[in-house]
Amino acid sequence: MENLLAESGIVGRPSEPELDAIVELGRCRDALSRACSPRGPILPVTVRAADATKPVALVVELEYGVCKDICIPVQSRLELTVPPDATRAPVPAALARAFDRVPRSADARRPADPSLRSAKVQLAGEKPSIRLEAEYPGGAEGADLFLEAPGGLWIPMAKPDGAPQGTIARFLVDLTDGADVGDLKGKTVRVTLVSPRGQSETTIKVQ
């Protein structure tokens, strides 16, 4: 990407000058999941020109798999140049809804947004894991939680650790499921919490 500042997104926060986001849609079969949409994911990104007198060149490179019995890797590249005199069009309703669902940080949380109450990281022993407890105002039914490690490091998906209890839901990340504990140690991991009523994000340190 050239001549741009980028901000906001469903997963992670883009940096300058390139946006490098990994989107995991691993729970699309779950009707309660907010990780995917039957019409495909919408990833809202706000782009501001570093120099308003010059065009903005947007380049998106996608790597994804088309899966049935096996997964076939597919790569796509999309390019768009926005001229400096481009007029602003109204934001489509679907995109506006997607921006409203971008997880909010602690200082921007709304009353219905979930919050992380605790995270216990266990790296030693035969079963390294991360246990998380979160509060979901209005009830934890339909609640979910996702972790994103930096630099493309693999971290397993969080799974419910028992049934929700009122507004409280607990999750377990089994680090024996393909994670390199040595690489994750000391890293800051983004935690995204979602429910039918709100969404938020925070970070934890793997140590």
C-alpha positions, 0 to 999 in steps of 0.5 A, spaced: 500 500 500 502 506 498 500 513 501 496 511 506 494 510 513 490 505 515 486 503 521 480 499 524 479 492 522 475 486 525 482 482 526 488 486 529 490 493 527 494 494 521 500 498 521 504 502 516 505 502 510 502 495 509 496 491 512 497 484 514 491 481 517 490 474 518 482 472 519 480 465 521 473 463 520 474 456 523 467 456 526 462 457 520 458 451 522 456 454 529 449 458 528 451 462 534 458 464 531 460 471 529 466 469 526 463 468 519 457 470 515 453 466 510 454 472 505 462 472 506 466 476 511 466 484 511 473 486 513 472 494 514 478 498 514 478 506 514 484 509 510 487 516 510 491 518 505 498 520 508 498 526 502 491 528 500 494 531 494 497 524 491 493 518 489 492 512 494 494 505 491 490 499 495 493 492 494 490 486 497 493 480 497 488 474 499 490 467 501 485 462 503 482 455 502 476 452 498 474 446 502 470 440 502 473 433 502 480 436 501 482 444 502 485 447 495 489 453 496 487 459 492 491 466 492 488 472 489 490 479 488 486 486 488 488 493 486 485 499 486 488 506 485 483 512 489 485 519 485 486 525 490 479 528 487 475 522 489 468 524 491 465 521 498 460 516 497 455 514 502 457 508 506 453 502 504 448 499 510 452 493 510 459 496 511 456 501 516 453 495 520 460 491 519 464 498 522 459 497 528 461 490 530 468 492 530 471 490 537 472 496 541 478 497 546 477 498 553 476 505 553 471 505 548 467 499 550 459 500 551 455 497 556 453 491 553 460 489 550 464 483 554 470 484 558 476 479 560 476 478 567 482 473 568 487 469 564 491 464 567 497 462 562 500 455 564 507 454 560 510 448 564 508 441 564 505 436 559 499 440 558 501 448 557 494 452 556 491 458 557 484 459 561 480 465 560 474 468 564 470 473 561 463 477 563 458 478 557 453 483 560 446 480 558 448 473 558 453 468 556 449 464 551 452 465 544 458 468 547 465 466 543 472 468 544 478 468 539 486 469 540 490 472 535 498 471 536 503 476 532 507 475 526 502 469 524 504 465 529 499 459 530 495 459 536 489 454 537 482 456 537 479 457 544 474 452 546 468 453 551 471 450 558 464 448 561 457 451 560 456 458 561 454 461 568 449 467 567 454 472 564 460 468 565 463 464 560 470 460 561 474 458 555 480 453 554 486 454 549 490 447 549 497 449 547 499 442 545 494 443 539 500 445 534 502 451 538 510 452 539 510 454 546 517 457 546 515 462 540 509 464 544 512 465 550 513 473 552 508 475 546 502 479 547 496 476 544 490 479 542 483 477 545 477 478 541 470 477 545 464 477 541 456 476 543 450 477 540 450 483 544 457 486 543 464 485 542 470 488 545 478 486 545 484 486 549 491 483 550 494 478 554 502 476 555 503 469 554 508 468 560 
